[in-house]
């Protein structure tokens, strides 16, 4: 199996270091979940991997790095204001593969991408008429229609309800079997643990921990980074479940419960 590696990988603005990861070595396919508190450097990390932000050091996937047409990137700010229909927006994701005309194959790929996320009925709707969650699904379908070697997603489920979050992450879990590396930032630690093959915990622009979800999602690692008092359990499928409490509070998160002792 190939490897996804980073060597002295950093992002610097003038003399300020925004990100510095000295070493990283993971399998070259599967889902890598990126977690960490707000402002930790997750988006900076993803933007550098996607080639949007300049970086120092080396990034390698199977000995090199894919060309831009083989990299799909969905940033956190995903609003589309262009006068495009949903199907046109997805088709635009295949711009490098399109010839002088749209072929039947292109249309089938677009139709399949929309069907994956239950968007077929919106195919002719203008993007500007969709909700934030619907736009997020369309743009994810657009990136997937490129069949990328690397898919980099910054909070791709932030505007979705629980059912759609699970649907999207379940599809990504299946999609990665097609020799794809998916690097995804998630705020929900339980979802990150359930769907990721490996986790990266970023704190203050550095790599605080990496490994299997069961190795990273534990109180001794999470609590000092997030400033919480956590419980890490297992669900019925054996996946990690993180229950956060306020640091210094009781397990109920409300301090000691006082009872009325008056007669």
Residue pairs with C-beta under 8 A, 6 or more apart in sequence:
1 27
1 28
1 29
2 27
2 28
2 29
2 61
2 62
2 63
3 25
3 26
3 27
3 28
3 60
3 61
3 62
4 24
4 25
4 26
4 27
4 28
4 32
4 60
4 61
4 181
5 23
5 24
5 25
5 26
5 58
5 59
5 60
6 21
6 23
6 24
6 57
6 58
6 59
6 60
7 22
7 23
7 57
7 58
7 60
8 20
8 22
8 56
8 57
8 58
9 19
9 20
9 21
9 22
9 24
9 48
9 55
9 56
9 57
9 58
9 59
10 17
10 18
10 19
10 20
10 21
10 55
10 56
10 57
11 17
11 18
11 19
11 41
11 44
11 45
11 48
11 53
11 54
11 55
11 56
11 205
12 18
12 56
17 205
18 41
18 44
18 205
19 41
19 44
19 45
19 48
19 55
19 202
19 205
19 206
20 205
20 206
21 45
21 57
21 206
21 207
22 207
24 200
24 207
24 210
26 32
26 198
26 210
27 197
27 198
28 61
28 62
28 181
29 176
29 177
29 179
29 180
29 181
30 176
30 181
30 182
30 197
30 198
31 172
31 173
31 176
31 182
31 184
31 195
31 196
31 197
31 198
32 181
32 182
32 183
32 184
32 196
32 197
32 198
32 199
32 200
33 184
33 185
33 186
33 192
33 193
33 195
33 196
33 198
33 199
33 200
33 213
34 42
34 45
34 46
34 183
34 184
34 185
34 186
34 199
34 200
34 202
35 42
35 185
35 186
35 187
35 189
35 192
35 199
35 200
35 201
35 202
35 216
36 42
36 201
36 202
36 203
36 208
36 225
37 203
37 225
37 226
37 227
40 202
40 203
40 204
40 205
41 202
41 204
41 205
41 206
42 154
42 185
42 202
43 75
43 76
43 154
43 185
44 53
44 205
45 202
46 73
46 75
46 152
46 153
46 154
46 183
46 185
47 53
47 75
47 154
48 54
48 55
48 59
49 59
49 150
49 152
49 183
50 71
50 73
50 152
51 68
51 71
51 73
52 73
52 75
59 65
61 149
61 150
61 181
66 148
66 149
66 150
69 96
69 97
69 146
70 146
70 148
70 149
70 150
71 148
71 149
71 150
71 151
71 152
72 93
72 143
72 144
72 146
72 148
72 150
72 151
72 152
73 143
73 152
73 153
74 139
74 140
74 143
74 152
74 153
74 154
74 156
75 154
76 154
76 155
76 158
76 185
78 135
78 136
78 139
79 132
79 135
80 89
80 127
80 128
80 135
80 138
80 139
81 127
81 128
82 89
82 127
82 128
83 126
83 128
84 92
84 126
84 127
85 123
85 124
85 125
85 126
85 127
86 114
86 119
86 122
86 123
86 124
86 125
86 126
86 127
86 130
86 138
87 110
87 114
87 123
87 124
89 127
89 138
89 139
89 142
90 110
90 113
90 114
90 138
90 141
90 142
90 145
91 98
91 102
91 106
91 110
91 145
92 142
93 142
93 143
93 145
93 146
94 106
94 109
94 110
94 145
94 146
96 146
97 106
97 146
98 106
109 145
110 145
111 120
111 123
113 141
113 142
113 144
113 145
114 120
114 122
114 123
114 138
114 141
116 141
116 144
116 171
117 137
117 138
117 140
117 141
117 164
117 167
117 168
117 171
118 137
118 167
119 134
119 137
119 138
119 141
122 130
122 134
122 138
127 135
127 138
130 138
131 159
132 159
133 159
133 160
133 161
133 164
135 159
136 156
136 157
136 158
136 159
136 160
137 160
137 164
137 168
140 153
140 156
140 168
143 151
143 153
144 151
144 175
147 178
148 180
149 179
149 180
149 181
150 180
150 181
150 182
150 183
151 172
151 175
151 180
151 181
151 182
151 183
151 184
152 183
152 184
153 182
153 183
153 184
153 185
154 184
154 185
155 185
155 186
155 187
156 168
156 184
157 164
157 165
157 168
157 169
157 186
157 188
157 191
158 187
160 168
165 188
165 191
166 191
169 191
169 194
169 195
170 195
172 182
172 184
172 195
173 195
175 182
176 182
176 197
184 196
186 192
186 196
189 217
189 222
189 240
189 242
189 244
190 239
190 240
190 241
190 242
192 199
192 213
192 217
193 199
193 213
193 214
193 216
193 217
193 239
193 240
193 241
193 242
194 213
194 235
194 237
194 239
194 240
196 213
197 212
198 210
198 211
198 212
198 213
199 209
199 210
199 211
199 212
199 213
199 216
199 217
200 207
200 209
200 210
201 207
201 208
201 209
201 210
201 216
201 221
201 222
201 225
202 208
203 225
208 221
208 225
209 215
209 216
209 221
210 216
213 239
213 240
214 240
216 222
217 232
217 240
217 242
218 232
219 229
219 230
219 231
219 232
222 228
222 230
222 232
222 242
223 229
223 230
223 247
226 244
227 247
228 244
228 245
228 246
228 247
229 244
229 245
229 246
229 247
229 248
229 249
230 242
230 243
230 244
230 245
231 242
231 243
231 245
231 251
232 240
232 241
232 242
232 243
233 240
233 241
233 243
234 240
234 241
235 241
245 251
245 252
245 253
246 253
249 255
250 256
250 257
